[in-house]
Amino acid sequence: MTESTMPQPNPRPSDAGFEFDPFSLAVQEDPYPFYRTLRDHYPVYWSEKGDCWALSRYDDVAHAASHPELYSSAQGNILDDFPGRAGSSLGTTDPPKHSHLRRLINEVFTRRRVMALEPEIRSRTIDHTERF
């Protein structure tokens, strides 16, 4: 998706009856009708209540995820996040810091190393489950 084909942000939707509050009980209990409305009518939506942008279409999310120069994760990317996490974890950093952290993680989490942990993880899981 090119910059010219990206939907333009619309912080004030034309449908005054629709509001997306990610913290509301209605959204928590059944978010799918809200997601459908966002996807169909407001693919790039500013939520006043959530103090965040909501991207609801795959192409827009993929575009944002692959363009850190335009869409930064360094200010955080999870609603109601832990203080201090933004800018300090793999998921909340941008290149070049993100690239450095990812290289470190990739060296440790190879398929072979993770598979070698399976017996220990399985044993602990069974132990905790039986105690529960």
N, CA, C and O atoms as CSV, one atom per row, in Angstrom:
chain,resi,resn,atom,element,x,y,z
A,1,MET,N,N,0.847,-1.166,0.000
A,1,MET,CA,C,0.000,0.000,0.000
A,1,MET,C,C,0.894,1.232,0.000
A,1,MET,O,O,1.837,1.314,0.787
A,2,THR,N,N,0.613,2.167,-0.857
A,2,THR,CA,C,1.419,3.381,-0.937
A,2,THR,C,C,0.794,4.450,-0.059
A,2,THR,O,O,-0.345,4.331,0.391
A,3,GLU,N,N,1.573,5.496,0.171
A,3,GLU,CA,C,1.061,6.595,0.993
A,3,GLU,C,C,-0.213,7.168,0.394
A,3,GLU,O,O,-1.131,7.537,1.127
A,4,SER,N,N,-0.278,7.247,-0.936
A,4,SER,CA,C,-1.442,7.849,-1.568
A,4,SER,C,C,-2.687,6.982,-1.446
A,4,SER,O,O,-3.800,7.500,-1.540
A,5,THR,N,N,-2.533,5.677,-1.239
A,5,THR,CA,C,-3.702,4.809,-1.107
A,5,THR,C,C,-4.084,4.554,0.343
A,5,THR,O,O,-5.110,3.929,0.608
A,6,MET,N,N,-3.275,5.029,1.287
A,6,MET,CA,C,-3.624,4.865,2.699
A,6,MET,C,C,-4.864,5.693,2.998
A,6,MET,O,O,-4.940,6.847,2.577
A,7,PRO,N,N,-5.841,5.137,3.715
A,7,PRO,CA,C,-6.991,5.944,4.118
A,7,PRO,C,C,-6.519,7.126,4.957
A,7,PRO,O,O,-5.588,7.008,5.754
A,8,GLN,N,N,-7.156,8.231,4.770
A,8,GLN,CA,C,-6.793,9.405,5.539
A,8,GLN,C,C,-7.433,9.334,6.920
A,8,GLN,O,O,-8.604,8.976,7.040
A,9,PRO,N,N,-6.680,9.670,7.960
A,9,PRO,CA,C,-7.261,9.645,9.302
A,9,PRO,C,C,-8.494,10.534,9.391
A,9,PRO,O,O,-8.523,11.631,8.834
A,10,ASN,N,N,-9.490,10.057,10.085
A,10,ASN,CA,C,-10.718,10.811,10.281
A,10,ASN,C,C,-11.040,10.822,11.765
A,10,ASN,O,O,-11.777,9.963,12.249
A,11,PRO,N,N,-10.489,11.797,12.496
A,11,PRO,CA,C,-10.703,11.792,13.942
A,11,PRO,C,C,-12.135,12.088,14.360
A,11,PRO,O,O,-12.507,11.818,15.503
A,12,ARG,N,N,-12.939,12.630,13.471
A,12,ARG,CA,C,-14.321,12.917,13.804
A,12,ARG,C,C,-15.229,12.218,12.795
A,12,ARG,O,O,-15.507,12.765,11.728
A,13,PRO,N,N,-15.689,11.014,13.125
A,13,PRO,CA,C,-16.523,10.276,12.178
A,13,PRO,C,C,-17.805,11.024,11.870
A,13,PRO,O,O,-18.335,11.747,12.713
A,14,SER,N,N,-18.301,10.840,10.640
A,14,SER,CA,C,-19.519,11.531,10.226
A,14,SER,C,C,-20.756,10.978,10.938
A,14,SER,O,O,-21.741,11.695,11.118
A,15,ASP,N,N,-20.708,9.729,11.334
A,15,ASP,CA,C,-21.823,9.103,12.037
A,15,ASP,C,C,-21.704,9.422,13.527
A,15,ASP,O,O,-20.983,8.745,14.260
A,16,ALA,N,N,-22.410,10.449,13.963
A,16,ALA,CA,C,-22.300,10.884,15.356
A,16,ALA,C,C,-22.803,9.828,16.330
A,16,ALA,O,O,-22.533,9.922,17.528
A,17,GLY,N,N,-23.531,8.818,15.841
A,17,GLY,CA,C,-24.046,7.780,16.712
A,17,GLY,C,C,-23.038,6.687,17.025
A,17,GLY,O,O,-23.275,5.866,17.912
A,18,PHE,N,N,-21.918,6.662,16.312
A,18,PHE,CA,C,-20.925,5.610,16.543
A,18,PHE,C,C,-19.770,6.160,17.369
A,18,PHE,O,O,-19.225,7.227,17.083
A,19,GLU,N,N,-19.412,5.401,18.403
A,19,GLU,CA,C,-18.245,5.739,19.204
A,19,GLU,C,C,-17.540,4.433,19.553
A,19,GLU,O,O,-18.173,3.468,19.979
A,20,PHE,N,N,-16.237,4.416,19.370
A,20,PHE,CA,C,-15.462,3.244,19.745
A,20,PHE,C,C,-14.669,3.569,20.994
A,20,PHE,O,O,-13.706,4.335,20.956
A,21,ASP,N,N,-15.085,2.980,22.097
A,21,ASP,CA,C,-14.389,3.125,23.375
A,21,ASP,C,C,-13.855,1.743,23.737
A,21,ASP,O,O,-14.618,0.900,24.209
A,22,PRO,N,N,-12.559,1.489,23.526
A,22,PRO,CA,C,-12.018,0.153,23.774
A,22,PRO,C,C,-12.147,-0.303,25.220
A,22,PRO,O,O,-12.017,-1.495,25.501
A,23,PHE,N,N,-12.401,0.622,26.140
A,23,PHE,CA,C,-12.532,0.270,27.549
A,23,PHE,C,C,-13.977,-0.002,27.967
A,23,PHE,O,O,-14.222,-0.438,29.092
A,24,SER,N,N,-14.932,0.250,27.077
A,24,SER,CA,C,-16.339,0.114,27.459
A,24,SER,C,C,-16.714,-1.351,27.678
A,24,SER,O,O,-16.125,-2.258,27.091
A,25,LEU,N,N,-17.692,-1.551,28.523
A,25,LEU,CA,C,-18.183,-2.895,28.813
A,25,LEU,C,C,-18.757,-3.537,27.546
A,25,LEU,O,O,-18.558,-4.728,27.310
A,26,ALA,N,N,-19.459,-2.758,26.743
A,26,ALA,CA,C,-20.045,-3.299,25.510
A,26,ALA,C,C,-18.963,-3.837,24.576
A,26,ALA,O,O,-19.132,-4.907,23.992
A,27,VAL,N,N,-17.870,-3.121,24.428
A,27,VAL,CA,C,-16.773,-3.580,23.572
A,27,VAL,C,C,-16.094,-4.791,24.196
A,27,VAL,O,O,-15.734,-5.730,23.486
A,28,GLN,N,N,-15.916,-4.784,25.497
A,28,GLN,CA,C,-15.270,-5.908,26.171
A,28,GLN,C,C,-16.102,-7.182,26.051
A,28,GLN,O,O,-15.553,-8.269,25.868
A,29,GLU,N,N,-17.423,-7.051,26.155
A,29,GLU,CA,C,-18.283,-8.232,26.111
A,29,GLU,C,C,-18.446,-8.796,24.701
A,29,GLU,O,O,-18.502,-10.014,24.531
A,30,ASP,N,N,-18.525,-7.932,23.691
A,30,ASP,CA,C,-18.691,-8.395,22.306
A,30,ASP,C,C,-18.106,-7.344,21.358
A,30,ASP,O,O,-18.827,-6.473,20.871
A,31,PRO,N,N,-16.806,-7.430,21.102
A,31,PRO,CA,C,-16.163,-6.399,20.280
A,31,PRO,C,C,-16.451,-6.515,18.782
A,31,PRO,O,O,-16.223,-5.559,18.040
A,32,TYR,N,N,-16.944,-7.661,18.329
A,32,TYR,CA,C,-17.031,-7.919,16.889
A,32,TYR,C,C,-17.937,-6.964,16.121
A,32,TYR,O,O,-17.562,-6.557,15.021
A,33,PRO,N,N,-19.105,-6.581,16.633
A,33,PRO,CA,C,-19.897,-5.585,15.906
A,33,PRO,C,C,-19.159,-4.244,15.781
A,33,PRO,O,O,-19.272,-3.568,14.758
A,34,PHE,N,N,-18.411,-3.863,16.812
A,34,PHE,CA,C,-17.630,-2.629,16.759
A,34,PHE,C,C,-16.516,-2.756,15.723
A,34,PHE,O,O,-16.281,-1.839,14.936
A,35,TYR,N,N,-15.834,-3.900,15.730
A,35,TYR,CA,C,-14.771,-4.131,14.741
A,35,TYR,C,C,-15.328,-4.065,13.324
A,35,TYR,O,O,-14.696,-3.504,12.429
A,36,ARG,N,N,-16.517,-4.643,13.122
A,36,ARG,CA,C,-17.131,-4.634,11.790
A,36,ARG,C,C,-17.423,-3.198,11.348
A,36,ARG,O,O,-17.141,-2.825,10.209
A,37,THR,N,N,-17.986,-2.400,12.250
A,37,THR,CA,C,-18.285,-1.001,11.925
A,37,THR,C,C,-17.006,-0.238,11.624
A,37,THR,O,O,-16.947,0.534,10.668
A,38,LEU,N,N,-15.984,-0.456,12.442
A,38,LEU,CA,C,-14.699,0.200,12.178
A,38,LEU,C,C,-14.177,-0.198,10.800
A,38,LEU,O,O,-13.799,0.654,9.996
A,39,ARG,N,N,-14.162,-1.484,10.546
A,39,ARG,CA,C,-13.612,-1.996,9.283
A,39,ARG,C,C,-14.407,-1.472,8.079
A,39,ARG,O,O,-13.824,-1.072,7.072
A,40,ASP,N,N,-15.729,-1.478,8.192
A,40,ASP,CA,C,-16.578,-1.098,7.062
A,40,ASP,C,C,-16.676,0.411,6.841
A,40,ASP,O,O,-16.800,0.867,5.704
A,41,HIS,N,N,-16.621,1.190,7.932
A,41,HIS,CA,C,-16.892,2.626,7.805
A,41,HIS,C,C,-15.774,3.546,8.292
A,41,HIS,O,O,-15.647,4.670,7.808
A,42,TYR,N,N,-14.977,3.090,9.226
A,42,TYR,CA,C,-13.939,3.948,9.819
A,42,TYR,C,C,-12.625,3.173,9.938
A,42,TYR,O,O,-12.191,2.882,11.052
A,43,PRO,N,N,-11.987,2.834,8.828
A,43,PRO,CA,C,-10.797,1.977,8.901
A,43,PRO,C,C,-9.631,2.608,9.659
A,43,PRO,O,O,-8.777,1.896,10.187
A,44,VAL,N,N,-9.591,3.922,9.714
A,44,VAL,CA,C,-8.580,4.636,10.506
A,44,VAL,C,C,-9.360,5.586,11.404
A,44,VAL,O,O,-9.849,6.622,10.954
A,45,TYR,N,N,-9.470,5.224,12.672
A,45,TYR,CA,C,-10.404,5.903,13.574
A,45,TYR,C,C,-9.687,6.408,14.819
A,45,TYR,O,O,-8.931,5.672,15.452
A,46,TRP,N,N,-9.929,7.657,15.161
A,46,TRP,CA,C,-9.407,8.205,16.405
A,46,TRP,C,C,-10.442,7.992,17.505
A,46,TRP,O,O,-11.568,8.477,17.400
A,47,SER,N,N,-10.068,7.274,18.554
A,47,SER,CA,C,-10.948,7.035,19.687
A,47,SER,C,C,-10.618,8.038,20.782
A,47,SER,O,O,-9.559,7.969,21.405
A,48,GLU,N,N,-11.534,8.965,21.007
A,48,GLU,CA,C,-11.348,9.957,22.078
A,48,GLU,C,C,-11.226,9.261,23.427
A,48,GLU,O,O,-10.341,9.578,24.221
A,49,LYS,N,N,-12.126,8.305,23.681
A,49,LYS,CA,C,-12.143,7.606,24.974
A,49,LYS,C,C,-10.877,6.789,25.193
A,49,LYS,O,O,-10.350,6.743,26.304
A,50,GLY,N,N,-10.386,6.144,24.135
A,50,GLY,CA,C,-9.182,5.332,24.257
A,50,GLY,C,C,-7.912,6.130,24.087
A,50,GLY,O,O,-6.819,5.636,24.367
A,51,ASP,N,N,-8.048,7.381,23.624
A,51,ASP,CA,C,-6.889,8.239,23.340
A,51,ASP,C,C,-5.907,7.495,22.429
A,51,ASP,O,O,-4.705,7.439,22.686
A,52,CYS,N,N,-6.474,6.920,21.340
A,52,CYS,CA,C,-5.654,6.113,20.449
A,52,CYS,C,C,-6.273,6.050,19.054
A,52,CYS,O,O,-7.457,6.324,18.858
A,53,TRP,N,N,-5.436,5.681,18.106
A,53,TRP,CA,C,-5.905,5.374,16.760
A,53,TRP,C,C,-6.243,3.894,16.699
A,53,TRP,O,O,-5.550,3.068,17.293
A,54,ALA,N,N,-7.302,3.563,15.986
A,54,ALA,CA,C,-7.674,2.169,15.746
A,54,ALA,C,C,-7.614,1.923,14.245
A,54,ALA,O,O,-8.357,2.529,13.473
A,55,LEU,N,N,-6.721,1.029,13.844
A,55,LEU,CA,C,-6.645,0.598,12.450
A,55,LEU,C,C,-7.344,-0.748,12.369
A,55,LEU,O,O,-7.038,-1.648,13.151
A,56,SER,N,N,-8.274,-0.901,11.440
A,56,SER,CA,C,-9.099,-2.114,11.447
A,56,SER,C,C,-9.001,-2.943,10.174
A,56,SER,O,O,-9.677,-3.966,10.062
A,57,ARG,N,N,-8.197,-2.539,9.232
A,57,ARG,CA,C,-8.039,-3.318,8.000
A,57,ARG,C,C,-6.615,-3.836,7.905
A,57,ARG,O,O,-5.654,-3.140,8.232
A,58,TYR,N,N,-6.505,-5.077,7.448
A,58,TYR,CA,C,-5.211,-5.761,7.396
A,58,TYR,C,C,-4.159,-4.938,6.665
A,58,TYR,O,O,-3.058,-4.751,7.182
A,59,ASP,N,N,-4.477,-4.443,5.478
A,59,ASP,CA,C,-3.484,-3.704,4.696
A,59,ASP,C,C,-2.968,-2.473,5.448
A,59,ASP,O,O,-1.782,-2.150,5.375
A,60,ASP,N,N,-3.858,-1.790,6.168
A,60,ASP,CA,C,-3.441,-0.616,6.935
A,60,ASP,C,C,-2.529,-0.999,8.099
A,60,ASP,O,O,-1.522,-0.337,8.353
A,61,VAL,N,N,-2.892,-2.074,8.803
A,61,VAL,CA,C,-2.069,-2.544,9.924
A,61,VAL,C,C,-0.711,-3.014,9.418
A,61,VAL,O,O,0.317,-2.695,10.015
A,62,ALA,N,N,-0.702,-3.774,8.315
A,62,ALA,CA,C,0.561,-4.253,7.748
A,62,ALA,C,C,1.427,-3.078,7.305
A,62,ALA,O,O,2.642,-3.091,7.505
A,63,HIS,N,N,0.813,-2.072,6.709
A,63,HIS,CA,C,1.556,-0.886,6.285
A,63,HIS,C,C,2.177,-0.174,7.494
A,63,HIS,O,O,3.353,0.187,7.475
A,64,ALA,N,N,1.382,0.018,8.527
A,64,ALA,CA,C,1.888,0.686,9.730
A,64,ALA,C,C,3.016,-0.117,10.373
A,64,ALA,O,O,4.015,0.449,10.816
A,65,ALA,N,N,2.851,-1.439,10.420
A,65,ALA,CA,C,3.870,-2.289,11.057
A,65,ALA,C,C,5.177,-2.302,10.284
A,65,ALA,O,O,6.237,-2.545,10.861
A,66,SER,N,N,5.113,-2.045,9.002
A,66,SER,CA,C,6.335,-2.109,8.192
A,66,SER,C,C,6.931,-0.733,7.884
A,66,SER,O,O,7.871,-0.634,7.095
A,67,HIS,N,N,6.404,0.311,8.486
A,67,HIS,CA,C,6.928,1.662,8.270
A,67,HIS,C,C,7.151,2.385,9.601
A,67,HIS,O,O,6.422,3.322,9.926
A,68,PRO,N,N,8.153,1.954,10.371
A,68,PRO,CA,C,8.379,2.589,11.672
A,68,PRO,C,C,8.769,4.063,11.563
A,68,PRO,O,O,8.661,4.805,12.539
A,69,GLU,N,N,9.217,4.488,10.391
A,69,GLU,CA,C,9.546,5.902,10.224
A,69,GLU,C,C,8.284,6.769,10.213
A,69,GLU,O,O,8.351,7.975,10.450
A,70,LEU,N,N,7.127,6.142,9.935
A,70,LEU,CA,C,5.857,6.860,9.924
A,70,LEU,C,C,4.990,6.554,11.144
A,70,LEU,O,O,4.266,7.417,11.640
A,71,TYR,N,N,5.075,5.313,11.617
A,71,TYR,CA,C,4.220,4.842,12.711
A,71,TYR,C,C,5.108,4.251,13.790
A,71,TYR,O,O,5.612,3.137,13.648
A,72,SER,N,N,5.296,4.980,14.844
A,72,SER,CA,C,6.225,4.569,15.886
A,72,SER,C,C,5.544,3.760,16.981
A,72,SER,O,O,4.396,4.019,17.342
A,73,SER,N,N,6.268,2.781,17.501
A,73,SER,CA,C,5.816,2.021,18.673
A,73,SER,C,C,6.478,2.528,19.950
A,73,SER,O,O,6.166,2.056,21.043
A,74,ALA,N,N,7.382,3.477,19.816
A,74,ALA,CA,C,8.192,3.916,20.953
A,74,ALA,C,C,7.387,4.624,22.039
A,74,ALA,O,O,7.865,4.747,23.166
A,75,GLN,N,N,6.189,5.089,21.733
A,75,GLN,CA,C,5.343,5.715,22.749
A,75,GLN,C,C,4.396,4.712,23.384
A,75,GLN,O,O,3.569,5.072,24.222
A,76,GLY,N,N,4.517,3.454,22.983
A,76,GLY,CA,C,3.651,2.407,23.497
A,76,GLY,C,C,2.714,1.911,22.410
A,76,GLY,O,O,2.469,2.603,21.422
A,77,ASN,N,N,2.200,0.720,22.600
A,77,ASN,CA,C,1.301,0.150,21.607
A,77,ASN,C,C,0.230,-0.740,22.229
A,77,ASN,O,O,-0.428,-1.509,21.529
A,78,ILE,N,N,0.061,-0.636,23.518
A,78,ILE,CA,C,-0.960,-1.398,24.224
A,78,ILE,C,C,-1.747,-0.420,25.087
A,78,ILE,O,O,-1.167,0.393,25.806
A,79,LEU,N,N,-3.066,-0.506,25.009
A,79,LEU,CA,C,-3.899,0.355,25.857
A,79,LEU,C,C,-3.663,0.010,27.317
A,79,LEU,O,O,-3.518,-1.160,27.669
A,80,ASP,N,N,-3.626,1.022,28.158
A,80,ASP,CA,C,-3.508,0.808,29.602
A,80,ASP,C,C,-2.273,-0.019,29.945
A,80,ASP,O,O,-2.351,-0.974,30.718
A,81,ASP,N,N,-1.136,0.355,29.366
A,81,ASP,CA,C,0.108,-0.389,29.507
A,81,ASP,C,C,0.796,-0.087,30.838
A,81,ASP,O,O,0.447,0.864,31.537
A,82,PHE,N,N,1.775,-0.918,31.164
A,82,PHE,CA,C,2.580,-0.700,32.361
A,82,PHE,C,C,3.447,0.539,32.191
A,82,PHE,O,O,4.050,0.725,31.134
A,83,PRO,N,N,3.520,1.387,33.204
A,83,PRO,CA,C,4.383,2.557,33.103
A,83,PRO,C,C,5.836,2.135,32.874
A,83,PRO,O,O,6.313,1.175,33.478
A,84,GLY,N,N,6.512,2.840,32.024
A,84,GLY,CA,C,7.925,2.563,31.773
A,84,GLY,C,C,8.187,1.531,30.698
A,84,GLY,O,O,9.332,1.366,30.278
A,85,ARG,N,N,7.154,0.825,30.237
A,85,ARG,CA,C,7.373,-0.189,29.202
A,85,ARG,C,C,7.651,0.443,27.845
A,85,ARG,O,O,8.501,-0.037,27.095
A,86,ALA,N,N,6.932,1.522,27.528
A,86,ALA,CA,C,7.078,2.169,26.227
A,86,ALA,C,C,8.520,2.587,25.981
A,86,ALA,O,O,9.130,3.290,26.787
A,87,GLY,N,N,9.045,2.143,24.861
A,87,GLY,CA,C,10.405,2.493,24.477
A,87,GLY,C,C,11.475,1.628,25.094
A,87,GLY,O,O,12.661,1.838,24.837
A,88,SER,N,N,11.080,0.638,25.920
A,88,SER,CA,C,12.105,-0.166,26.591
A,88,SER,C,C,11.992,-1.659,26.309
A,88,SER,O,O,12.835,-2.432,26.765
A,89,SER,N,N,10.976,-2.080,25.575
A,89,SER,CA,C,10.824,-3.504,25.268
A,89,SER,C,C,10.855,-3.710,23.754
A,89,SER,O,O,10.720,-2.757,22.986
A,90,LEU,N,N,11.030,-4.932,23.347
A,90,LEU,CA,C,11.116,-5.238,21.919
A,90,LEU,C,C,9.898,-4.716,21.159
A,90,LEU,O,O,10.039,-4.165,20.067
A,91,GLY,N,N,8.724,-4.883,21.720
A,91,GLY,CA,C,7.502,-4.459,21.047
A,91,GLY,C,C,7.246,-2.973,21.058
A,91,GLY,O,O,6.361,-2.490,20.351
A,92,THR,N,N,8.005,-2.240,21.848
A,92,THR,CA,C,7.782,-0.793,21.937
A,92,THR,C,C,9.033,-0.006,21.573
A,92,THR,O,O,9.303,1.048,22.148
A,93,THR,N,N,9.781,-0.514,20.635
A,93,THR,CA,C,10.942,0.219,20.142
A,93,THR,C,C,10.892,0.263,18.622
A,93,THR,O,O,10.235,-0.557,17.981
A,94,ASP,N,N,11.585,1.217,18.072
A,94,ASP,CA,C,11.713,1.367,16.629
A,94,ASP,C,C,13.167,1.134,16.257
A,94,ASP,O,O,14.048,1.196,17.115
A,95,PRO,N,N,13.425,0.861,14.963
A,95,PRO,CA,C,14.826,0.752,14.536
A,95,PRO,C,C,15.566,2.054,14.854
A,95,PRO,O,O,14.970,3.128,14.778
A,96,PRO,N,N,16.809,1.981,15.196
A,96,PRO,CA,C,17.709,0.830,15.187
A,96,PRO,C,C,17.692,0.018,16.493
A,96,PRO,O,O,18.200,-1.102,16.522
A,97,LYS,N,N,17.112,0.571,17.578
A,97,LYS,CA,C,17.088,-0.160,18.849
A,97,LYS,C,C,16.315,-1.477,18.701
A,97,LYS,O,O,16.751,-2.508,19.214
A,98,HIS,N,N,15.186,-1.451,18.012
A,98,HIS,CA,C,14.393,-2.664,17.810
A,98,HIS,C,C,15.211,-3.730,17.076
A,98,HIS,O,O,15.189,-4.902,17.453
A,99,SER,N,N,15.919,-3.327,16.045
A,99,SER,CA,C,16.730,-4.281,15.262
A,99,SER,C,C,17.785,-4.935,16.139
A,99,SER,O,O,18.019,-6.139,16.040
A,100,HIS,N,N,18.419,-4.150,16.992
A,100,HIS,CA,C,19.445,-4.682,17.904
A,100,HIS,C,C,18.822,-5.685,18.876
A,100,HIS,O,O,19.353,-6.781,19.056
A,101,LEU,N,N,17.702,-5.321,19.505
A,101,LEU,CA,C,17.040,-6.224,20.459
A,101,LEU,C,C,16.552,-7.494,19.759
A,101,LEU,O,O,16.648,-8.586,20.319
A,102,ARG,N,N,16.041,-7.355,18.564
A,102,ARG,CA,C,15.546,-8.536,17.842
A,102,ARG,C,C,16.684,-9.494,17.500
A,102,ARG,O,O,16.517,-10.711,17.584
A,103,ARG,N,N,17.834,-8.953,17.116
A,103,ARG,CA,C,18.989,-9.823,16.847
A,103,ARG,C,C,19.370,-10.613,18.087
A,103,ARG,O,O,19.670,-11.803,17.991
A,104,LEU,N,N,19.365,-9.973,19.247
A,104,LEU,CA,C,19.698,-10.670,20.496
A,104,LEU,C,C,18.697,-11.784,20.784
A,104,LEU,O,O,19.087,-12.891,21.154
A,105,ILE,N,N,17.432,-11.500,20.618
A,105,ILE,CA,C,16.379,-12.482,20.880
A,105,ILE,C,C,16.454,-13.632,19.880
A,105,ILE,O,O,16.325,-14.796,20.259
A,106,ASN,N,N,16.660,-13.311,18.613
A,106,ASN,CA,C,16.711,-14.353,17.582
A,106,ASN,C,C,17.811,-15.375,17.851
A,106,ASN,O,O,17.654,-16.552,17.527
A,107,GLU,N,N,18.918,-14.938,18.436
A,107,GLU,CA,C,20.017,-15.862,18.739
A,107,GLU,C,C,19.612,-16.864,19.815
A,107,GLU,O,O,20.084,-18.001,19.805
A,108,VAL,N,N,18.760,-16.465,20.727
A,108,VAL,CA,C,18.361,-17.318,21.845
A,108,VAL,C,C,17.155,-18.186,21.487
A,108,VAL,O,O,17.079,-19.341,21.907
A,109,PHE,N,N,16.232,-17.651,20.730
A,109,PHE,CA,C,14.988,-18.357,20.447
A,109,PHE,C,C,14.989,-19.020,19.071
A,109,PHE,O,O,14.074,-18.814,18.274
A,110,THR,N,N,16.007,-19.803,18.806
A,110,THR,CA,C,15.985,-20.619,17.591
A,110,THR,C,C,15.034,-21.781,17.828
A,110,THR,O,O,14.731,-22.105,18.977
A,111,ARG,N,N,14.565,-22.404,16.776
A,111,ARG,CA,C,13.658,-23.542,16.905
A,111,ARG,C,C,14.291,-24.646,17.748
A,111,ARG,O,O,13.631,-25.225,18.611
A,112,ARG,N,N,15.558,-24.936,17.504
A,112,ARG,CA,C,16.247,-26.008,18.237
A,112,ARG,C,C,16.296,-25.705,19.728
A,112,ARG,O,O,16.047,-26.594,20.543
A,113,ARG,N,N,16.610,-24.480,20.097
A,113,ARG,CA,C,16.691,-24.126,21.525
A,113,ARG,C,C,15.328,-24.166,22.206
A,113,ARG,O,O,15.208,-24.626,23.341
A,114,VAL,N,N,14.317,-23.689,21.515
A,114,VAL,CA,C,12.975,-23.704,22.097
A,114,VAL,C,C,12.488,-25.139,22.251
A,114,VAL,O,O,11.912,-25.484,23.283
A,115,MET,N,N,12.707,-25.976,21.249
A,115,MET,CA,C,12.289,-27.381,21.322
A,115,MET,C,C,13.026,-28.114,22.450
A,115,MET,O,O,12.467,-29.028,23.057
A,116,ALA,N,N,14.242,-27.732,22.728
A,116,ALA,CA,C,14.990,-28.358,23.818
A,116,ALA,C,C,14.363,-28.044,25.179
A,116,ALA,O,O,14.569,-28.787,26.139
A,117,LEU,N,N,13.607,-26.962,25.268
A,117,LEU,CA,C,12.945,-26.588,26.520
A,117,LEU,C,C,11.622,-27.330,26.738
A,117,LEU,O,O,11.073,-27.315,27.840
A,118,GLU,N,N,11.121,-27.969,25.700
A,118,GLU,CA,C,9.803,-28.590,25.786
A,118,GLU,C,C,9.653,-29.576,26.949
A,118,GLU,O,O,8.666,-29.477,27.677
A,119,PRO,N,N,10.567,-30.510,27.161
A,119,PRO,CA,C,10.371,-31.451,28.283
A,119,PRO,C,C,10.231,-30.749,29.639
A,119,PRO,O,O,9.369,-31.113,30.439
A,120,GLU,N,N,11.062,-29.760,29.894
A,120,GLU,CA,C,10.987,-29.022,31.161
A,120,GLU,C,C,9.674,-28.255,31.266
A,120,GLU,O,O,9.029,-28.275,32.315
A,121,ILE,N,N,9.282,-27.596,30.218
A,121,ILE,CA,C,8.033,-26.831,30.226
A,121,ILE,C,C,6.842,-27.773,30.410
A,121,ILE,O,O,5.925,-27.476,31.175
A,122,ARG,N,N,6.858,-28.893,29.718
A,122,ARG,CA,C,5.772,-29.873,29.835
A,122,ARG,C,C,5.684,-30.397,31.271
A,122,ARG,O,O,4.595,-30.488,31.838
A,123,SER,N,N,6.829,-30.738,31.852
A,123,SER,CA,C,6.866,-31.263,33.215
A,123,SER,C,C,6.312,-30.251,34.215
A,123,SER,O,O,5.506,-30.601,35.077
A,124,ARG,N,N,6.747,-28.998,34.098
A,124,ARG,CA,C,6.267,-27.958,35.016
A,124,ARG,C,C,4.773,-27.701,34.830
A,124,ARG,O,O,4.045,-27.483,35.799
A,125,THR,N,N,4.332,-27.727,33.594
A,125,THR,CA,C,2.912,-27.501,33.317
A,125,THR,C,C,2.066,-28.592,33.948
A,125,THR,O,O,1.050,-28.309,34.582
A,126,ILE,N,N,2.477,-29.822,33.777
A,126,ILE,CA,C,1.741,-30.948,34.370
A,126,ILE,C,C,1.749,-30.834,35.886
A,126,ILE,O,O,0.714,-31.028,36.524
A,127,ASP,N,N,2.895,-30.522,36.471
A,127,ASP,CA,C,3.009,-30.378,37.919
A,127,ASP,C,C,2.065,-29.293,38.443
A,127,ASP,O,O,1.329,-29.514,39.404
A,128,HIS,N,N,2.091,-28.126,37.807
A,128,HIS,CA,C,1.222,-27.023,38.256
A,128,HIS,C,C,-0.255,-27.352,38.041
A,128,HIS,O,O,-1.094,-27.021,38.879
A,129,THR,N,N,-0.568,-27.992,36.940
A,129,THR,CA,C,-1.944,-28.366,36.662
A,129,THR,C,C,-2.464,-29.357,37.682
A,129,THR,O,O,-3.595,-29.231,38.153
A,130,GLU,N,N,-1.648,-30.345,38.029
A,130,GLU,CA,C,-2.077,-31.316,39.030
A,130,GLU,C,C,-2.273,-30.683,40.394
A,130,GLU,O,O,-3.185,-31.065,41.126
A,131,ARG,N,N,-1.432,-29.721,40.748
A,131,ARG,CA,C,-1.598,-29.021,42.030
A,131,ARG,C,C,-2.870,-28.184,42.045
A,131,ARG,O,O,-3.539,-28.056,43.071
A,132,PHE,N,N,-3.178,-27.636,40.922
A,132,PHE,CA,C,-4.380,-26.793,40.816
A,132,PHE,C,C,-5.613,-27.632,41.019
A,132,PHE,O,O,-6.728,-27.113,40.969
